[in-house]
Each structure stands twice: as structure tokens, then as C-alpha cells.
Amino acid sequence: AYLEVPAEERAARCQVTSDSCVSDGRRHFIRCCIFIPLRDHDGNFVWGAWAEVSPATFKRYGALFHADATNEPPHPGALSADAAGYEGLNGHPVSIQFGTASERPRFTLIPSSNLMYREQTEGITVHRVFEILHTLFPKDFPQP
């Protein structure tokens, strides 16, 4: 949504930080992480993503930004972008779990037929990670 605002108007119409964005005073976004578990290695592949949230969720996120909010109930949101290979994600509903003050919130995709939802629930292999990286950065990550 930020990129939909003409570049010459963004400074006047958008308030943006590395963690949040308000567009035209009415659309509210927060940055979170989508964790994809690895099936054949310890750890996760992590996507950084933005979600549009209600003004109330945005206000609550701001109030808890410097606190441990791990006991906060999840909040609803909707993804605000597509990712290469995961078409159809823009507007996909997510559950947002706030974390500690040093962590970005986590997104859990709401059940759907989208590939990212399936990968988030079933996990992926390290080989799949390299496929994703090659799609995004073909010069830096040759074909796996």
C-alpha cells in the first residue's frame, strides 16, 4: 500500500518506520515475521512481511512495543504484499502474535490453499530454501 502512494507524496501522506506504517491517516500496517519450519535442519526460514491491521490493533501494538507481549491474545490482520512464487498472498488473513520487546510479532497464515500456508504448516527442506532464494536473488543464488 505504501508503494501505491506516488513517491513525491509519500512524505506528506505516510508515516513509516522499520516497524510500522500509517498511510493517509487511515490505513495501518505493522511488520512481522512468517516462520517456516525446516524439516531437515534445526531452525526456520523466516520471511519479513507487512500486514494491514485495524486502528485498535495498531494502537495496542504501539502500547506494547517496548514490553513483553507474549501473553497478549492474537490479533487479526491481512498480508499487504505478494511474494514471488506465492501469488495470491496480498490480503491473505493472518493471526498476529506479539512477542517480547526485542522480537518482531509473528504471523500465522489462516488456513487456505496458498503454498505459503502449506509450507508454514508442513515445513520445507533446505533445498526448498535455496529454490526460494534463487527465485528472489538469481545472481546471488544459482539454480539449486
C-alpha positions in Angstrom: 0.0 0.0 0.0 2.9 2.4 0.7 4.2 1.9 -2.8 0.8 2.7 -4.2 1.2 6.3 -3.0 3.1 8.3 -5.6 6.7 8.8 -4.5 6.5 12.5 -4.4 3.5 12.3 -2.0 4.8 9.7 0.5 6.5 12.1 2.9 3.2 14.0 3.3 0.8 11.1 3.3 2.7 8.3 5.1 4.4 7.9 8.4 6.7 5.0 8.1 9.4 3.3 10.3 11.1 0.0 10.1 8.3 -1.5 12.2 5.1 0.4 11.3 3.4 2.5 8.7 0.3 4.7 8.6 -1.0 5.7 5.1 -3.3 8.7 4.7 -4.0 8.5 8.5 -6.5 5.6 7.9 -4.5 2.5 6.8 -2.3 0.9 9.5 0.4 -1.6 8.9 2.9 -3.5 11.1 6.0 -5.5 10.1 6.2 -9.1 11.3 7.9 -12.4 10.6 6.4 -15.5 9.0 8.3 -18.6 10.3 8.5 -21.6 8.1 9.9 -24.6 9.9 12.7 -26.6 8.3 12.1 -30.3 8.1 15.6 -31.5 7.5 17.6 -29.0 9.7 17.1 -27.2 13.0 15.5 -23.8 12.8 13.2 -21.9 10.5 13.2 -20.0 7.3 11.8 -16.5 8.1 10.0 -14.1 5.8 9.7 -10.5 6.7 6.3 -9.2 5.8 3.8 -6.4 6.4 0.1 -6.7 7.4 -2.7 -4.3 7.5 -4.3 -4.1 10.9 -7.2 -2.3 12.5 -6.5 1.0 14.2 -7.2 -0.7 17.5 -4.6 -3.4 16.9 -2.1 -0.8 15.7 -2.7 1.2 18.9 -2.3 -1.9 21.0 0.9 -2.8 19.2 2.3 0.6 19.9 1.4 0.4 23.5 3.2 -2.9 23.9 6.1 -2.2 21.6 8.7 -2.0 24.5 7.0 -4.7 26.6 6.9 -8.4 26.8 3.6 -9.1 25.0 3.9 -12.8 24.6 0.7 -13.3 26.7 -1.3 -10.9 24.6 -4.0 -12.8 22.6 -3.5 -13.0 18.8 -4.8 -10.1 16.7 -6.2 -10.4 13.1 -4.5 -8.8 10.1 -4.2 -9.2 6.3 -0.9 -9.5 4.4 0.0 -6.5 2.4 2.1 -7.9 -0.4 2.7 -10.8 -2.7 6.0 -12.8 -2.7 7.5 -14.4 -5.8 6.2 -17.9 -6.1 3.4 -17.3 -3.6 0.9 -15.4 -5.7 -2.4 -14.5 -4.0 -0.9 -13.6 -0.6 -1.9 -9.9 -0.8 -4.9 -9.6 1.5 -4.5 -13.2 2.9 -5.7 -13.2 6.5 -3.2 -13.8 9.3 -3.2 -14.2 13.0 -0.6 -11.9 14.7 1.1 -12.9 17.9 3.1 -10.1 19.6 6.3 -11.1 21.2 8.9 -9.7 23.5 10.2 -6.1 23.1 13.3 -7.5 21.1 11.2 -9.6 18.7 9.0 -8.7 15.8 5.5 -10.1 16.0 4.8 -13.5 14.3 2.3 -14.1 11.5 0.4 -17.4 11.2 -1.5 -17.7 8.0 -5.1 -18.6 8.3 -5.8 -21.9 6.6 -6.1 -21.7 2.8 -4.8 -23.4 -0.4 -1.9 -21.0 -0.7 1.5 -22.6 -0.9 2.9 -20.5 1.9 0.2 -21.7 4.3 1.0 -25.3 3.3 4.7 -24.7 3.9 4.1 -23.0 7.2 2.2 -25.9 8.5 4.2 -28.8 6.9 7.7 -27.2 6.8 10.2 -27.1 4.0 13.6 -28.6 3.2 16.9 -26.7 2.9 16.8 -27.4 -0.8 13.4 -25.6 -1.0 15.1 -22.6 0.8 17.6 -22.4 -1.9 14.9 -22.6 -4.6 13.2 -19.6 -2.9 16.4 -17.7 -2.6 17.2 -18.4 -6.3 13.8 -17.0 -7.3 14.3 -13.8 -5.3 18.1 -13.3 -5.9 19.1 -15.3 -9.0 22.5 -13.6 -9.3 23.4 -14.4 -5.7 21.9 -17.9 -5.5 22.5 -20.0 -8.6 20.0 -22.7 -9.5 20.0 -25.4 -6.7 
